[in-house]
Amino acid sequence: MGFRRLLGNDQLKQNLTNALHSGHISHFYLISGPAGSGRHTLARLLAAAILCPGQQKPCMGCSTCRKVMADTHPDFITVNDPTHKTIPVDMLRDMREDLFIRPNEAAHKIYMIDQEMRTEGQNALLKVLEEPPKYGVFILITDNAESLLPTVRSRCTPLQLQPLPEKTLLQALQSEFPNATGDDLRAAAVRSCGFLGQAKKLLDGSVAVAPQTENFVKSFSQRDPLLLVQTLVPMEKWKRDQMIPTLQHWLELLEGALSCRAGMPGVDPLSRTLSANRSSQDLMQAISCLQKAIEYAQGNVSIAAVCGYLSWTLR
């Protein structure tokens, strides 16, 4: 099987295959690329390959590979804290101590660090990178390698993920979205800059559009202030955790519409509707209003006041 589950990036996959075949395993891999580029897929395939007892690594058929891909292998540990924006330094110190407990099943013990680290946390990681035990391996995932300390980057084996060739990306999208039109597939390919995960997100229509969103698009497109007020008044009673994601979705639709006006292909039909009915200046003003509304909703401004602000500025 090898690394075939990761599309494209042929040179990177060949280099990893050659290194693993020769028995060369780095103590620290740095996987970088934007969201949707396959970073987590590569990290799991790499971990499976390091731990796999088969000849073709990763074989994807043994229990070791299956456990790694399912995140159930005891020697493949994910290090993150979803409750914080960055990994608490104490978690990294605990990881450092845990590293010196030998592996449970395999010849290596792998830590996948899947979150940003502050300088203090990077220094905590650096201490163990300087002299790790022979069985220790770290896989760090990032969207910006330059944000890491030079002393950390200097100890890594860099794995930079690249955009997929257009043909490869379109074939993958056609396979997963057989009902999508050719125009939508090409639009997703262009807007995703060649990264499969981002293209899939653009095409994913599994989440039903809320009636408030449909009414917002209709009222703004048709310049109907009454419908806008009728849409916003019931929302005055919403909680912040319901209001903010809705406003963020409206903002994304407006930004998509502005991109359409600039000549970029549009994927979301609601963005295309907005683009067809409002000027670039209208869209820019609405984007500014939505950004302020989101800031207000995230602060101490009441939701009713936020709705009032939008009903006045977007009318």
C-alpha positions in Angstrom: 0.0 0.0 0.0 2.7 2.5 1.0 1.7 6.1 1.0 -0.9 5.9 -1.8 -3.7 7.1 0.4 -2.0 10.5 0.2 -2.7 12.0 -3.2 0.0 13.8 -5.1 3.3 14.7 -3.4 5.0 11.9 -5.3 8.6 13.0 -4.6 7.9 13.4 -0.8 6.3 9.9 -0.7 9.2 8.4 -2.6 11.8 10.0 -0.3 9.9 8.6 2.8 9.6 5.2 1.2 13.3 5.1 0.4 14.3 6.3 3.9 12.1 3.8 5.7 13.2 0.9 3.4 16.8 1.7 4.4 15.9 1.8 8.1 16.4 5.5 8.5 13.9 7.0 10.9 14.1 10.6 12.0 13.4 11.6 15.6 11.5 14.7 14.5 9.3 15.2 11.4 7.8 18.6 10.6 4.8 18.4 8.4 3.7 21.8 7.0 1.0 22.9 4.7 -2.4 24.8 4.9 -5.5 23.2 6.3 -6.9 20.6 3.9 -3.5 19.8 2.4 -3.4 16.3 3.8 -1.2 17.0 6.9 -3.1 14.6 9.2 -3.3 11.9 6.5 0.4 12.1 6.1 1.1 12.1 9.8 -0.9 8.9 10.4 0.5 7.2 7.3 4.0 8.1 8.5 3.3 6.8 12.0 1.8 3.6 10.6 4.9 3.1 8.4 7.3 3.6 11.3 5.4 1.1 13.5 4.4 -1.4 10.8 6.1 -4.8 11.0 5.5 -5.6 7.3 7.8 -5.3 4.4 5.8 -2.7 2.5 5.5 0.1 5.1 2.7 1.0 5.8 1.0 -2.2 4.6 -2.4 -0.9 5.9 -3.5 -4.5 6.4 -1.9 -5.4 9.8 -3.4 -4.6 13.2 -0.7 -2.1 13.8 -1.6 0.0 10.8 -5.3 -0.3 11.5 -4.7 0.9 15.1 -2.7 3.9 14.1 -5.2 5.0 11.5 -8.0 4.6 14.1 -6.0 6.5 16.7 -6.0 3.5 19.1 -2.4 2.4 19.0 -0.8 2.8 22.5 2.5 3.9 21.0 0.9 6.6 18.8 -0.1 9.5 21.0 -1.8 12.8 19.9 -0.7 15.8 21.9 -3.2 18.7 21.9 -5.7 20.5 24.1 -8.9 21.6 22.3 -9.8 23.8 25.2 -6.8 26.1 24.5 -5.6 27.9 21.4 -2.0 26.7 22.1 -0.7 23.7 23.9 -0.2 24.4 27.6 3.5 24.0 28.5 2.6 21.6 31.3 1.2 19.2 28.7 4.5 19.3 26.8 6.4 18.7 30.0 4.2 15.7 30.8 4.9 14.4 27.3 8.6 14.8 27.8 8.4 12.7 31.0 6.1 10.1 29.3 8.7 9.7 26.5 11.1 7.9 28.9 8.5 5.2 29.5 9.4 2.5 26.9 6.9 1.7 24.1 4.0 -0.7 24.9 3.9 -2.8 21.7 6.2 -1.4 19.0 9.9 -0.5 18.6 9.1 3.2 18.6 6.9 5.6 20.5 5.4 8.4 18.4 4.0 11.7 19.5 1.9 13.7 17.0 1.8 17.4 18.1 -1.2 18.8 16.5 -1.5 22.4 17.9 0.4 25.6 18.0 3.1 26.1 20.7 4.2 29.2 22.4 7.9 30.0 22.8 7.9 28.4 26.3 6.3 25.2 24.9 8.8 25.1 22.0 11.7 25.4 24.5 10.2 22.5 26.5 10.1 20.4 23.4 13.6 21.4 22.4 15.0 19.9 25.6 13.9 16.5 24.6 14.7 16.9 20.9 18.4 17.5 21.8 18.8 14.0 23.3 15.7 11.8 22.7 15.7 8.1 23.5 16.4 5.9 20.4 12.7 4.8 20.2 11.3 8.3 20.4 9.7 10.0 17.4 7.9 13.4 17.1 5.6 14.5 14.3 4.7 18.1 14.5 1.9 19.5 12.3 1.8 23.2 11.4 0.5 25.6 8.8 3.4 27.9 9.3 6.9 26.4 9.8 8.3 29.9 10.1 6.4 30.4 13.4 8.7 27.9 15.0 12.0 28.7 16.7 15.0 28.3 14.4 16.5 25.9 17.0 13.5 23.7 16.7 13.4 23.8 12.9 17.0 23.0 12.6 16.4 19.6 14.2 13.5 18.5 12.0 13.1 16.5 8.8 10.8 18.9 6.9 7.9 17.5 4.9 6.2 20.3 3.0 2.9 19.3 1.3 2.2 20.7 -2.2 -1.0 21.4 -4.1 -2.4 18.6 -6.2 -2.2 18.6 -10.0 -5.5 19.8 -11.4 -6.2 16.5 -13.1 -5.6 14.5 -9.9 -7.7 16.9 -7.8 -10.6 16.9 -10.3 -10.6 13.1 -10.4 -10.7 12.9 -6.6 -13.6 15.4 -6.4 -15.6 13.7 -9.2 -15.3 10.4 -7.3 -16.5 11.9 -4.0 -19.1 14.3 -5.5 -20.6 12.5 -8.5 -23.6 14.8 -8.6 -21.6 18.0 -8.7 -21.4 19.9 -12.0 -18.2 20.3 -13.9 -18.3 24.0 -13.3 -18.6 23.5 -9.5 -15.8 21.0 -9.5 -13.5 23.3 -11.4 -14.5 26.3 -9.2 -13.7 24.3 -6.1 -10.4 23.2 -7.5 -9.4 26.8 -8.3 -10.6 28.3 -5.0 -8.9 25.6 -3.0 -5.5 26.4 -4.6 -5.1 22.7 -5.3 -5.7 21.3 -1.8 -8.2 18.5 -1.6 -9.5 19.1 1.9 -10.4 22.7 1.1 -12.0 21.8 -2.2 -14.2 19.1 -0.4 -15.3 21.7 2.2 -16.4 24.0 -0.6 -18.4 21.3 -2.3 -19.8 19.7 0.9 -23.6 20.3 0.8 -24.4 17.9 3.6 -25.2 20.7 6.0 -28.7 22.2 5.4 -28.9 25.9 4.9 -30.7 27.6 7.8 -33.9 29.5 6.8 -32.4 32.7 8.4 -29.4 32.4 6.0 -31.7 31.9 3.0 -33.8 34.9 4.0 -30.7 37.0 4.6 -29.4 36.3 1.1 -32.8 36.9 -0.4 -33.4 40.2 1.5 -29.9 41.5 0.8 -30.0 40.5 -2.9 -33.4 42.0 -3.5 -32.8 45.1 -1.3 -35.8 44.1 0.8 -35.4 45.9 4.3 -38.7 44.5 5.5 -37.6 40.8 5.0 -34.3 41.7 6.6 -36.0 42.9 9.7 -38.4 39.9 9.7 -35.3 37.7 9.6 -33.4 39.5 12.4 -36.2 40.1 14.9 -36.6 36.5 15.9 -32.8 36.1 16.2 -32.8 38.7 19.0 -33.6 35.9 21.4 -30.7 33.7 20.3 -27.8 32.7 22.4 -24.3 33.9 21.5 -23.1 30.4 20.6 -25.9 30.2 18.0 -25.7 33.8 16.7 -21.9 34.0 16.1 -21.6 30.9 13.8 -24.6 32.2 11.8 -23.0 35.6 11.3 -19.7 34.0 10.4 -21.5 32.0 7.7 -23.1 35.2 6.4 -19.7 36.8 6.3 -18.2 33.8 4.4 -21.0 34.1 1.8 -20.4 37.8 1.3 -16.6 37.2 0.9 -17.4 34.5 -1.6 -19.6 36.8 -3.5 -16.9 39.5 -3.5 -14.5 36.9 -4.9 -17.0 36.1 -7.7 -17.2 39.8 -8.5 -13.4 39.8 -8.8 -13.5 37.0 -11.4 -13.0 34.0 -9.2 -15.4 31.1 -9.9 -18.1 30.7 -7.2 -19.0 27.3 -5.7 -21.8 28.2 -3.2 -25.0 29.2 -5.1 -25.9 31.6 -2.3 -22.6 33.5 -2.9 -23.3 33.5 -6.7 -26.8 35.0 -6.0 -25.3 37.8 -3.9 -22.6 38.4 -6.5 -25.2 38.7 -9.3 -27.4 41.2 -7.5 -25.0 43.5 -5.5 -22.0 45.5 -6.5 -18.5 45.1 -5.2 -18.9 48.2 -3.1 -22.2 46.9 -1.6 -20.5 43.7 -0.7 -17.5 45.4 0.8 -19.7 47.5 3.0 -21.8 44.5 4.1 -18.6 42.6 4.9 -17.5 45.5 7.1 -20.8 45.5 8.9 -20.8 41.7 9.5 -17.2 41.9 10.8 -18.3 44.6 13.3 -21.4 42.6 14.2 -19.4 39.5 15.0 -17.0 41.6 17.2 -20.0 43.0 19.0 -21.5 39.6 19.5 -18.2 38.2 20.8 -18.1 41.1 23.3 -20.6 42.4 25.8 -23.1 43.9 23.3 -26.5 42.3 23.6 -27.7 40.0 20.7 -30.8 42.2 20.3 -28.5 45.3 19.8 -26.5 43.4 17.3 -29.6 42.5 15.3 -30.7 46.1 15.5 -27.3 47.2 14.2 -27.5 44.8 11.2 -31.1 45.8 10.4 -30.0 49.4 10.1 -26.7 49.1 8.4 -27.7 46.4 5.8 -31.0 47.8 4.8 
